[in-house]
């Protein structure tokens, strides 16, 4: 049995339903279906169980939720992170949004890399094929909607 040690020191059994409830609250009003939330909770449970520890701090469970939630829905991620990381200023949100944007741009650039060895030679200034952004903003990384 996997146990979670809360900040207060109280130990309780790991509960996938608590993960689902917390993620569902963060996803309220977002285009995220119950199956996606259940799958995320399953991934989180698999991640924490794979560590092989009999007990783990609740903080580690929260960390295990953040990455898959960010991939699922960035707004829900911000909601969850703001509570989990105790955001207390606009600056906290601004820093997190900047990090999300940087990650999205890096993913976009990675998707645009040639897969067959053809394309940019890596010489000269980066161009659109290198995932660079133009001064007009063309090529800006955007998150696909689905």
N, C-alpha and C positions, 0 to 999 in steps of 0.2 A: 504494500500500500504506500502511495506517495503522500507525504504530508507537507503542508505549507505552513511556514512560520510567519505569522503576522508581525507587524511592527511592535505591537504590544507584547510580543513574546508568546502569545497563545498559538498553539499548534492545532491545525484542523486538517481533515482529509482534503486532498485536491478535489476540486469540483469543476467539471467541465461546464455545468449549468451556470456557475458564477461567471465564467469567461463569457458565455453566450449572453448573459444578462448585461454585463458591462459593455460588450461590443454592440449589442442591440441598442442600448441607450445612446452610444456615440453615433450610431447609424440612423437614429430617429429622423425621419423626413428625408432620408437620402435614398437614391435608387439602388438599394442593396437588398437582395432577397434573403430569406431565412436559410436557404440551402448554402449560400455563400458564407453566412455567419457561422453555421454549423461546421462547415469545412474548415474555416479559420480556427475555430475552437479545437477541432480535431488535430490540426497542424501544431497548435500551441501545446496541446497535451503530449503529442509525440515528441516535440522538441524538448520539453522539460523532462519527460521520462527517459529520453535518450541520454541524459546526463548521468543516469545511473545512481543518483543520490536518493536516499530514503526520505530526506527532508530538504526543502529548499526555501529560501526566503521569498516572501510575496513579491519583493522587488524584482526578482528574477522572472517570475511569472509575468509581471507587467512588461518587462523588457522583451519577453518572448512574444507578446501581443503586438508591440509597436510595429515591427517590420512588416508582418503580413497585413496588418490593418492599413499601413501606408500604401501598400500595393493594391489593396481592395478599394479604398476610397480616401482621398487626401483630406477631405473636410472632416470625415469621421475620425481620421488619424489626429488631426489638429484638436478636435474636441477631446479625444481620449488623452492625448499628450498634455493638454493644458491642465487637466485634472491630475493626471498621474505625476507630472513633473511640477505641479503647483505653480503654474504661470501666475504672476501677479502684476504684470505690466504689459502694455502694448508692445514694448521692446521684446519681450519674451516671444510673443506671436510673430513679430517681424523677423526675428532671428530664425525661427522655425520655418517660416514661409520661405525665407531666403535659402535655407538648406534644402527644402523641397524643390525649389526651382533649380538649384544647382544640380541636384540629383536627376531631375527630369531632363535637363540639358545634357548631362553626361550620358544618360540612357539613349537619348535621341542621337547623339553623336556616334554612339556605339552601334546603333541600328543602321546608321548610314555608312558605316565602314564597308568597303567592298569585301565580299565573302570569297571571291574566286581569284584574288590576287591581282585583278585588273583594277584600273582606276588611278588614284593619286599615287605618284611615285614617292611622296614624302619630301620632295624637294620643292623649294620656293615657298611663298606664303600660302597659308591654308586657304582653300576655296570652299565653295559649298559642298563639294564631294568629300571634304575633310570634316564636315560637320560644323564648320564655322558659321557664325551668324553674320549676316550682311548688315551694313549700317542702317538699312531701312527696316530691319527686323525680320526680313524674309528668312525663312528657315528656322524661325523661332520654335523651340521645342514646345509642343502642346501634348496634353494627355488625351489619348483617344477616348471617345465616349462610347460606351457600350452598355 
